[in-house]
Amino acid sequence: MSATTSDVDEADRLARVKLSCTIEPGDLRVTGLVSELGASKVLGHLEAAAEVEPH
């Protein structure tokens, strides 16, 4: 099943909203990652890292 352009745009938009609530606005490191990888992928990595239990 392939996603339509509107589905991808909506997913990216929602990921950017979640990131903006989590990350300091204007953080150039995150901005660079979002530009390079996409907002959905960056958010996915952050959520996965949050699920890892500290030792």
N, C-alpha and C positions, 0 to 999 in steps of 0.2 A: 504494500500500500504506500503510495507516495503522497507527500504533503503538498498542498497547494500553496501558492505564494502568500495568500492571505493567512493561511494557518501558520506559516513560518514567521511572517511579520507579527502576528498576534503573540506567538510564543516568545519571540525576541523582545517584544514590547513588555510583556509580563516579566520576563527575566530582568530587564533593565529596571523596572519598577522595584522588584525585590532587591536588586543590587543597590539601588539608590537609598533604600531603607537601611541597609546593612553597612555600606561602605561610606567613608567620609567623602562628601562631594569634592570633586577636584583632585582626588588621589590619582596622580599620573600613572602609577604602577597598574592600577586596576583599569584605568582608561586604555592604557596600551594593550593590556591583555584582552579587553573586550574588542578592541579594534582588530587584534590579531586572530583571536579564536572565536569571537562571537559571544554575546551575552549569555545565551543558554548554556554554552559549554563552561564558561567561567562560573556561573551559578551552580552548575552540576558538580564541579570540582569542589567548590566551597561547601556545598551541602554534604558531599561525601566525606570531606575532611571533618566536618562537624559530627558525623556519625561514629567516627573512630574513637574508641574509648582510650583515655590516657592510661599509661602503665604506671 
